[in-house]
Amino acid sequence: MYEQEVIQLLKSETAYLGNMDDNQHPRVRPMRAYVDKEGRIWLFSPFATRKVTELKNNPRIELCVVGKQDEVLTISGRVRDETRPGDPVYRSLLDMMYADLPEMKKQFPDRDTTSLVLFRVVVHEIRYVRADQQLVTRVNLPMEQNPDVELAMCQGGFCLLQE
């Protein structure tokens, strides 16, 4: 199924994060996304960056990933700061990310969690176009209707999550 293609693409390629800066100018940055066992998408960043300030002021984002065969994945939604250094769930997630993402080991070699921000992507739209330019899926949940309903990339398809 195409859900596995989407998950694999997001795990294997660099994602480009689009957001608006404080002057409402568009910004695009390369990011390494992490997909956990529940299908949630995570982003990490050093705390003292302009990007973190911008995302806290305006959490709406779009991720774009282009694969080696020109398949395109776009994910729209918002980010939620989930930085909780004393929380065992947070520690467990960081341990998995350190094990799976060489980029984290490079950027935070001493596991200094005081300089790390962990964002969870609250997904509201997923659009996936295969290499043959066939639109495979477009799943959309308008953020304005209920911002706490989101999509996750589950093994059997895209699942709705509600907190």
C-alpha positions as CSV (number, residue, x, y, z in Angstrom):
1,M,0.0,0.0,0.0
2,Y,1.0,3.6,-0.5
3,E,1.1,4.3,3.2
4,Q,4.3,2.3,3.5
5,E,5.7,4.3,0.6
6,V,4.9,7.5,2.4
7,I,6.5,6.4,5.6
8,Q,9.6,5.1,3.9
9,L,10.0,8.3,1.9
10,L,9.7,10.4,5.0
11,K,12.2,8.2,6.9
12,S,14.8,8.0,4.2
13,E,14.9,11.5,2.7
14,T,15.5,15.1,3.9
15,A,12.3,17.0,4.5
16,Y,12.1,20.7,3.8
17,L,10.2,22.7,6.5
18,G,8.2,25.7,5.3
19,N,7.0,28.3,7.8
20,M,6.5,32.0,8.1
21,D,9.0,34.2,10.0
22,D,8.1,37.0,12.3
23,N,7.9,39.4,9.4
24,Q,5.5,37.1,7.5
25,H,8.3,36.1,5.0
26,P,8.4,32.5,3.9
27,R,11.3,30.4,5.2
28,V,12.3,26.9,4.0
29,R,14.9,24.8,5.9
30,P,16.1,21.2,5.6
31,M,15.0,19.0,8.5
32,R,15.3,15.3,9.4
33,A,11.9,14.0,10.4
34,Y,11.4,11.0,12.7
35,V,8.4,8.8,12.5
36,D,7.6,6.9,15.7
37,K,5.9,3.5,16.2
38,E,2.5,5.2,16.3
39,G,3.0,7.0,13.1
40,R,3.6,10.4,14.7
41,I,6.1,12.8,13.0
42,W,8.8,14.5,15.1
43,L,11.2,17.3,14.4
44,F,14.2,18.4,16.5
45,S,16.2,21.6,16.6
46,P,18.7,23.4,18.8
47,F,16.8,25.6,21.2
48,A,18.6,28.9,20.5
49,T,17.6,29.3,16.9
50,R,15.4,31.8,15.0
51,K,13.4,28.8,13.7
52,V,12.3,27.8,17.2
53,T,11.1,31.3,17.9
54,E,9.3,31.5,14.6
55,L,7.6,28.1,15.2
56,K,6.5,29.1,18.7
57,N,5.0,32.4,17.4
58,N,3.3,30.7,14.4
59,P,3.2,26.9,14.5
60,R,1.7,26.3,11.1
61,I,4.1,24.4,8.8
62,E,4.4,22.4,5.7
63,L,6.9,19.6,5.1
64,C,7.9,18.7,1.6
65,V,9.9,15.6,0.7
66,V,11.1,14.7,-2.9
67,G,12.2,11.1,-3.4
68,K,14.9,9.7,-5.7
69,Q,12.3,8.9,-8.4
70,D,10.7,12.3,-8.1
71,E,7.8,11.2,-5.9
72,V,6.5,14.1,-3.8
73,L,5.1,14.1,-0.3
74,T,3.7,17.3,1.3
75,I,2.4,17.3,4.9
76,S,0.7,20.4,6.3
77,G,-0.3,21.1,9.9
78,R,1.2,22.7,12.9
79,V,4.0,21.8,15.4
80,R,3.5,21.3,19.1
81,D,6.5,21.8,21.5
82,E,6.8,18.5,23.3
83,T,10.1,19.2,25.1
84,R,9.7,17.6,28.5
85,P,13.2,16.8,29.9
86,G,11.9,15.1,33.1
87,D,9.3,12.9,31.4
88,P,10.2,9.2,31.0
89,V,8.1,9.1,27.7
90,Y,10.1,12.0,26.4
91,R,13.4,10.3,27.4
92,S,12.3,7.1,25.7
93,L,11.5,8.9,22.5
94,L,14.8,10.7,22.5
95,D,16.6,7.4,23.1
96,M,14.8,5.9,20.0
97,M,15.7,9.0,18.0
98,Y,19.4,8.9,19.0
99,A,19.4,5.2,18.0
100,D,17.8,5.8,14.6
101,L,19.0,9.2,13.4
102,P,22.7,9.8,12.9
103,E,21.9,13.5,12.5
104,M,20.9,13.7,16.2
105,K,24.2,12.2,17.3
106,K,26.1,14.8,15.2
107,Q,24.0,17.8,16.4
108,F,23.7,16.8,20.0
109,P,26.7,14.4,20.7
110,D,26.5,14.8,24.5
111,R,22.7,14.3,24.6
112,D,22.4,17.7,26.1
113,T,18.6,17.9,26.4
114,T,18.7,21.4,27.7
115,S,19.7,22.7,24.3
116,L,17.2,20.6,22.3
117,V,13.6,21.4,21.3
118,L,11.4,18.5,20.2
119,F,8.4,19.3,18.1
120,R,5.6,16.9,17.2
121,V,3.9,17.6,13.9
122,V,0.1,17.7,14.2
123,V,-0.8,16.6,10.7
124,H,-3.9,18.0,9.0
125,E,-3.2,17.3,5.3
126,I,-1.1,14.7,3.5
127,R,-0.6,14.8,-0.2
128,Y,1.4,12.1,-2.0
129,V,2.2,12.0,-5.7
130,R,4.1,8.9,-7.1
131,A,6.9,9.1,-9.6
132,D,4.4,8.7,-12.5
133,Q,2.8,11.9,-11.3
134,Q,-0.3,10.1,-10.2
135,L,-1.9,11.7,-7.2
136,V,-2.2,8.7,-4.8
137,T,-3.8,10.4,-1.8
138,R,-4.9,13.7,-0.5
139,V,-6.3,13.5,3.1
140,N,-7.4,16.8,4.6
141,L,-8.6,17.8,8.0
142,P,-9.3,21.5,8.3
143,M,-7.4,22.9,11.3
144,E,-10.0,25.5,12.0
145,Q,-12.8,23.0,12.7
146,N,-11.0,21.0,15.4
147,P,-7.3,21.7,15.9
148,D,-6.9,18.6,18.2
149,V,-7.9,16.1,15.6
150,E,-4.9,14.9,13.6
151,L,-3.7,12.3,11.2
152,A,-1.0,9.7,11.9
153,M,0.7,7.4,9.4
154,C,-0.5,4.0,10.8
155,Q,0.7,0.7,9.3
156,G,-2.7,-0.1,7.8
157,G,-3.4,3.4,6.5
158,F,-3.8,7.0,7.7
159,C,-5.5,7.0,11.1
160,L,-7.4,9.8,12.9
161,L,-6.1,10.7,16.3
162,Q,-7.9,12.8,18.8
163,E,-6.6,13.9,22.2
